[in-house]
Amino acid sequence: MLWIRWLVLLLYWGATSGEQQPEERGSVPAEVRADSRRQRSPPPVEPLDFGFVPAAVYDTHAYYEPGAVGLLFHIVHAFLYVVQPHSFPKDLIVKVIQQNMGGIKIEEWRKPENVVLLLQWLYYEAGFLICAAIGVVFLVLTPIIGMCFCVCRCCENCGGEMHQRQRKNVDCQRGFYTASLIATSIFIILGVLIAYAANHNVSTQIKSTRRFINTNMRDLRTFANNTPAQIEYLTSQYTTAKNKVLSELDNIGPLLGGRIHSQLEKEVVPSLDTALRMAGAKVENAIKAMRETKEALENVSSSLEVLQDGTAKLKASLSEERSSLSNTLSDPACTNGAVSHTCNSIRSTLSQLVVNADFSRLPDVSNALANVNTVLRTDLSNIVQKGYSSFNDTPRLVKEQTKNIVSGVKTMLDKIGTEINNFAKMFPVEASLANFTIFLNNGQKNIESYYPQVDQIDFYRWIGCVAILCMVVLVIAFNILGLLCGTCGYDKQATPTTRGCLSNTGGNLLMAGVGFSFIFAWMLMAMVTALFVVGGNVEKLLCEPLANRQLFSIIDTPFLVHPAKKNFLPGMLFQNPNIDLTLGSMYRECHENNGLYHALQLETMFNINSFLNRTVYNKDLAKVLEGVQVDLQDISLLEQAGRDNLINFANSGVGQIDFDVYLAEVIKGVTVVDLLSFSADLEAQTDNLPRGALENALKGHASSIRQIHREQVVPMEQAMSTLSQSIRQLQRMSSDLPVKVTNILSAIDAAEYLITHNASHVVKQETKGYVESLVGYFKQYTEWVRNSLTAEVAQCKPISNIVDSMEIVACSFIIDSVNTFWFGLGGCCILLIPSIIFSVKLAKFYRRMDTEDVFEDSPYPDTLTRFPRDSAPPSYSDW
């Protein structure tokens, strides 16, 4: 464990050099911000790409699949569960360790608490104790029974008498004993094969152990070689956050100024748009409205001029036509009685040939038109755009006001980067890890130097186990040979005293197998019992709790090793047993391939947050960033010239026009009577006159009146229509102009007041959000470093791999094979008992007897009955 402590200290040094940079992640928390009307969240911080920490690739795969022999392992595990079904006695073991920390003394066991512990332990071990007791009984009784059996047979008892009584079911008995012995021998062979497979598996897996050693050593070297590069990478990535902050500071005008502008724009743009929505939504619509007003005034002025001129001309034309028509009607021809009525009727309508509307008294609009032209000579859109430009100049204003602060922050960031790099170089990480690599190389060489000895020991072990199995094989060989010889040499016609040599040999071989069974059985059972007690308890008390990690819970029990030392692992590594670090938690973290910094909880030795507070984002840098101030007092949205233009446009005189007078004249006709109707009536009445000069003169007057209508009245009617439309348009627009201009100016004044007086809160909030975004980049870096230290830097998977490899080698390779070996060998020992019985019984049918039953005829003539004599010499010629 010394080298582990040294490694932990080394990684602690390395981690601290990289820890100095990290802390919380660069995600700016969603902080509630409020402007003058509502609350809002700060803009999200752009995520930084720090790349990937150089990852270490480990070769060890601490996994073992036993293959076909695994079925035997499962059978043995099931047998052990039957023998020992109790759960792992964690509390019992902890109490035993704590109460006997000073050493076990005989007199201590007399204490009640120790007696209770002993009884609990006996209860837990009851299954093993019963099985061990059976093994001991077998071990003791087998040689005793064998000796008694041997002496008894020597005295011609216990089947030792060389005489076999003849019975009717002799063939059935022989067949039963033969089948039973064959079945027993098969099961014994199966047990031998199981034991041999387990024995061979040990030798095979010991060679695999070298692979585990090589890969684990290689992983530790990878761990040592990769850690400095990972730490250096963490340190170098400070430049990424630094460059991003510097880029943000270089663009503080567009960024911070743009944020302030965007937030203020929500209040300012509606006011400016109101100014531009005099006849629409934007400046073009406003200018269009002015031009439409000008066009309407021009139409009124031109139409009024046309109407006034046309009225004068029309009056003269109608007056002349009226005089001429009156002269024509004064012709003597109109005195004729038949014609005079028509002439008088025409003469009565002459008074209708006059102008109806009087446009000369309508007021002139030249003053209003002149005012509108004056307004249009100044480009209102350009003036508003100047106001926009002044408002949009916020980024430049922000950049000028924060110029000194930006330079100060750049200097401070360079200083922090230098401090981090210098701190990382304070610890000789590379030199220490180089020494650790040399230590690993030397350790691996030392381990490899023992490989020949391990192979030799394993070879002797393999030979010894095979020799043990050969004892059983020898018994099986005698049984098989005895069965073959006895079965092949058996003759049903031969009497017990006349059996052949081959049959007799078979019986003798079976008895030899019995003898060797008594000789070897107790030795085999002694070995089986010892291996069962040791291997079974190791499996239940070590391997199973190690597989389900319950063993760690014992080691991690507080105050286990000493009443004043809470935790074992930190007390051994850091001489501080109060640190909340356990072997189980460390194993879990390493098994998940997390960093050693997190697995060993090195933050209790070196706090990353406190270091980062002193370096990456310290109080001096915070004060400098908090000094960012922006003043928007000089912003003007609409210049005075623009205000005057709006006021002049509202006061242009359009609203003072007497629209009712215009409309009253426009709705009148140009003449009192429709000249076309008048000329049509005149022609109709002329048609009633006799043909002559009068008729022709009157029709000429009708044609002249039509010409006057076509040439003078029609243009005047068109001018009146234009005048009517323009007057109505002006009337419709004039009512909204003062209100619109007033609202526009009020909105602009409110926006300017917001910017110059009430925007300080917005500026503070946006400045705070900007500073938080800068801090967010540092927090991203610190959080990334902390997460990297937790999961990516100095990944301690090799440590958990060492534990898993030790578990595989000790439990899966060795203990499972040992348990399978005694399981197979123990089955053979148990089956030797029926093998002995069946062999003794069967040998009686194959061996040549000294005497046999002889049958005589009955003296009674009517009954033939055989009476066997107890003994008779064999019917050989030399007897």
VEXGU-298298 format. One record per residue (C-alpha): y negated, z, x negated; residue in one letter. Coordinates in steps of 0.05 Angstrom, whole numbers, plus 5000, padded with zeros to 4 digits. Layout:
REM VEXGU-298298
YZXA...
***
This chain:
REM VEXGU-298298
500050005000M495450054941L494449304937W492849295012I487449815002R484649414944W484748784987L481149125044V475649374998L474948684968L474248355037L469348895057Y464948674999W465647945018G464348075091A458048465078T455147895038S456147435097G454747965149E447748055125Q445647435162Q448847505231P447247875293E446547685364E447346985389R441446525397G441446505470S434746735496V436047195555P433446965621A427147355624E423047355686V416147065678R410647045729A404446625733D398846745782S403146535841R410646595826R415946815777Q419746325734R424846315677S423146105606P425545425583P432645435554P433445465479V436444845448E443345015420P444044935345L450044605312D452345025254F458644615244G465444925231F467145465182V472145185130P478745385162A484745645124A491445325141V497245815134Y504345575123D508346165147T511446105216H514246795229A519346565279Y526846585277Y531746225321E538846465304P542345875338G549545955362A550346635329V544746875372G549546925430L553547435391L547147815376F545647845450H552648105465I551848645412V544948835440H547948885510A553549335483F548449775448L544449825512Y550750065548V551850575493V544450775490Q540750605555P535051095544H527950845529S524850935462F523551695451P516451635427K514252335448D520552645419L519552305352I512252505350V513953235364K519453235311V514652945259I508953425277Q513254055279Q516953905214N511153635173M512154165120G519554015110G525854185148I528454885138K534855155169I531655785195E526355355230E531555055276W532655735308R525855695340K526155535415P521654925409E526054635354N532354795395V529354415453V527753825408L534853845381L537853835451L533253265471Q535352885409W542753015424L541652765495Y538452135468Y544052035418E549652215467A552351505470G552651425395F555652125387L561151975438I562851315406C562551625336A567152185360A572151675386I571851325319G572951975282V578952145327V581751455314F580451545240L584052225238V589752075285L591651385261T594551595193P597752215224I600951825279I603051295230G606351805185M609852145243C612051465269F614851285201C618751945193V621151905265C624051205254R627251415189C630951945230C633251385276E628551605331N622451275361C626250615363G628950695293G636250685316E639250005300M642349945369H639849565430Q642449685499R644049085541Q639949035605R639548505658K631948385648N632248315573V629447615574D623747815619C621848395573Q622147965511R617647445544G612647965567F612148285498Y611547605464T605847385510A602248045503S602748025427L600247305426I594247485470A592748105429T593247695364S588547165393I583347695410F584048005341I583047315310I576847235353L574247905327G575547685256V571747035268L565847425298I565747895238A566347315189Y560646925224A556247545218A558147625145N556646895130H550046935169N547547485122V548747045061S545646445094T539446805117Q538347155051I536846465022K531746365079S528447005057T525946644995R522346155040R518846725076F516847035009I514146374982N510146195045T507346905053N505046914980M502146224988R498346445050D495547045014L493146584958R490046125010T486746725042F483846944975A481546254955N478446065021N474546695035T468946574984P467745875010A467346135081Q462346675062I458146165024E458245705085Y455746265130L450046405082T448145675075S447545575150Q441346015152Y437945375130T439745045196T436245575237A430445605188K429344845190N429544845265K424345395268V419945035218L420544395259S418444775321E412545065283L410444385257D410444135329N407244755359I401744335389G406143885431P411144445446L406945055461L400844655482G405244205524G408344815559R401445105574I398944425597H405144325641S404345005674Q396844935685L397944225710E401244515772K394544795792E389744295760V392743625778V392443735853P384943865846S383943245805L388242835852D383943085909T377942805873A381542145865L383942135937R377241975969M380241345998A387141425973G391441835926A388841615859K382641355823V383940635842E383940825915N377441205907A374040615873I376840175928K373740625980A366940565945M367739815942R369839776014E363540186032T359339715991K362739106022E361639386092A354339516077L353638826047E356838526110N352138926154V346138706113S348137966111S350337956183S343838286205L339937776165E343937196196V343037476265L335637586257Q334536886230D339136586282G335736956338T328936666319A331835966314K335736036378L329536276415K325735666393A331435196410S332535496479L325135506493S324534766474E330734586514E328134986573R321334626571S324633946564S329334086621L323534316664S319733676650N325933266670T326433646735L319133476748S321032736754D319032426821P326232266833A327433006846C322832976906T327732566944N330432977000G337632886980A336333046907V331133576913S336034116932H340034006868T333833976825C331334616855N337934956842S337834736769I330634946762R332335646787S337235746729T332535556674L330436286665S337436446639Q336536026577L333936606536V336537046479V339737686503N340538126439A334638346397D336938466325F329938506297S329339236315R335839456280L334739906219P335639626149D341639866106V338839636040S337340356016N344540576029A347139945996L342640065936A345240785929N352540555932V351040015879N348040555835T354440975842V358840385827L354940205764R357940845734T365540805724D368041415761L375241305737S372941345665N369341995678I375442295711V379842055654Q375142405607K376543035646G383942895641Y383342765567S379843425558S385443775597F390843385560N387843585493D391144265500T396544115446P391243945394R387344575412L393645005405V395344695338K388444825310E388245545334Q395245705306T394545345240K394045985198N399746325234I404445745223V403245745148S404546495145G411146425183V413545875137K412246315076T415946895107M422046475126L422646225055D422546935031K427947155080I432446575058G431646774986T433247505003E439647305040I442046874982N440547414931N444147934972F450247484978A450547434902K450448194892M457948254904F462947944855P467247654911V469947064873E471747474811A475148004853S479147494893L481047134829A483947784803N487547864869F490547164862T493047344792I496047974822F499647554874L502347074823N504947634779N507947984840G511547344862Q514247244791K516947944791N520247844859I523247184837E526147514776S530647924822Y533447314857Y539547254811P541247994820Q540347934895V544947324896D550147694855Q549848314899I550347874961D556347524931F559948184918Y558148404988R560847765017W567347844977I568048564999G567148395072C572047815066V577048295033A576248775091I577448215140L583447995100C586648665117M586348475190V588347755174V594448025137L596648395200V595447785242I599347365192A605347825198F604847805273N604347045276I609946945225L614247465261G613047105327L614746425297L621046665261C623347095318G622146565371T625145995331C631246395306G632846735372Y639646555403D641246775473K648746715460Q648447165399A649647905408T644848415377P649548515318T650547765308T643247535308R641347025257G637647125192C631246775217L630847205279S632147835238N626647615190T621747535248G623148245271G622248515200N615548145194L613148455259L615049145233M611348985168A605248825209G605949495243V606349845176G600149505150F596549645215S597650395204F595550325132I589149935144F586850145214A583950825195W580150525135M577349975179L575350465233M571850905181A567650315160M566350105233V564150805252T559450865193A556350185205L555950315280F552250975273V547350695220V546449995247G546150195320G540850735308N536750265264V536849745319E534850245374K529950665334L526850135288L528149415307C527149465382E520749885378P518149425323L519548815366A515749095427N510549445381R512250135406Q513250345334L505850245322F504250735378S507951285338I504451125273I497751095310D498651765345T492452175330P493352755282F500552555268L500552645192V495553205188H492153655240P485353505210A486352745203K485752365268K488051665247N492851495192F490550785173L483050895162P484551545126G488851165077M484250555069L477350845075F478551595067Q475351675135N480751845187P475651905243N474651155248I477750885311D482450405275L489850375288T495549985258L497149685326G490049435338S489749155267M496348795277Y494148505344R487648245314E491247935255C496747655299H491247285338E488647035270N481947395276N477747575216G479348175173L472248435184Y473748535257H480948735248A479149305201L472749475240Q468549415178L462449455222E463350205218T462450145143M456949625144F452949485207N451048755213I445748865266N441749355224S441948885164F439748285206L434048695236N431648815165R432448095142T433247505189V428347745242Y424548345217N418448705243K413648335197D415847665224L415547925295A408348155285K406347485257V409447115316L406347595365E399547405336G399746715367V393646675413Q390846085451V383846035482D382345495534L375045665550Q372344995527D376544555573I372444165626S376043745677L370143365706L363643245669E356843325701Q355642575707A362042525748G359743095793R352942745804D356342095821N360642435873L354642785903I350542135903N356241775936F356542305990A348942265999N348541505994S345441456065G351541156099V351941756143G344641676166Q345640976195I344540956271D351240656288F350140716363D344040256361V348039736323Y353839786369L349339746430A346339086406E353038816383V356338906450I350838476482K351737726485G347537256443V344536936506T343737176577V348336626602V354036296568D351235626546L357835276554L358435506625S351235336637F352234626610S358534546651A354934756715D349234286698L353933696691E357433886755A350833886793Q348633236759T354832896784D352233016855N345932606840L345531856849P346431446787R340131316751G335431566697A335232276725L342732336721E342932086650N337132546629A340533166658L347132996624K343332926559G340533626568H347633896580A349933576516S343933876478S345634576505I352834496481R350234296413Q345734906411I351735346428H356035016375R350935016320E347235656332Q350736126380V357736076350V355336276279P351436846310M357537086348E361537076284Q356137476249A356037966307M363638056301S363038196226T357238666239L361239036292S367339116246Q363139346187S359139836229I365440136258R368540186188Q362340526161L362240986221Q369541166208R368441296133M361741646137S364442246175S369442436120D365342296058L361442946052P367443376069V371843006019K366743045963V365643785977T373043935977N373943535913I368443895876L370944575902S378044425879A375644205810I371344835804D377345255823A381744905772A376644985717E375945715736Y383545785732L383645475663I377645835634T378546515668H385246605702N389746205653A390446775603S396747025638H399746335637V398046255563V401146935547K407446775584Q408246095553E406646365484T411746915495K416846395517G415445975456Y416246575409V422646755445E425246055433S423846135359L427246805359V432946495399G434646035340Y435346645295F439546995348K443946385353Q445046415278Y446447155277T451047115337E454646525305W455546915240V458047515277R462947095318N465146735255S466447395220L470347625280T474747005288A474046515230E472246845164V477847175125A482947055180Q488247585169C494247215199K497947305132P498048055143I501348015211S505947475183N508247965129I509948475183V513447955226D517147675165S519548375147M521948475218E525647815217I528947955150V530748675163A532648635236C534447915253S537647735186F540948395165I541448905221I543548405275D548848125227S551248815207V551849025280N555548395297T560148515237F562249215260W562648975332F567848445313G571448895264L571449475313G574649035366G580048855316C581349595302C581949765376I586549165387L591149385331L593749945376I596849475429P598849015372S602949585341I606149745408I607949035426F610448885355S615049495355V617749315424K618648585407L621948715339A627749035376K629448355406F629347975340Y632348455289R639848475276R642749135303M648149555269D651749705334T652049385402E654649535472D662149355481V665049255553F672349405574E676249195636D677549725690S684650005696P684449895769Y687549215787P682949075846D676349195811T673748895748L668349345722T665349365652R664350025619F660149965555P661750405497R655950695460D657650405394S662149885365A662249575297P659948865292P665348355301S665248105230Y671647955192S669648425136D667749025180W
***
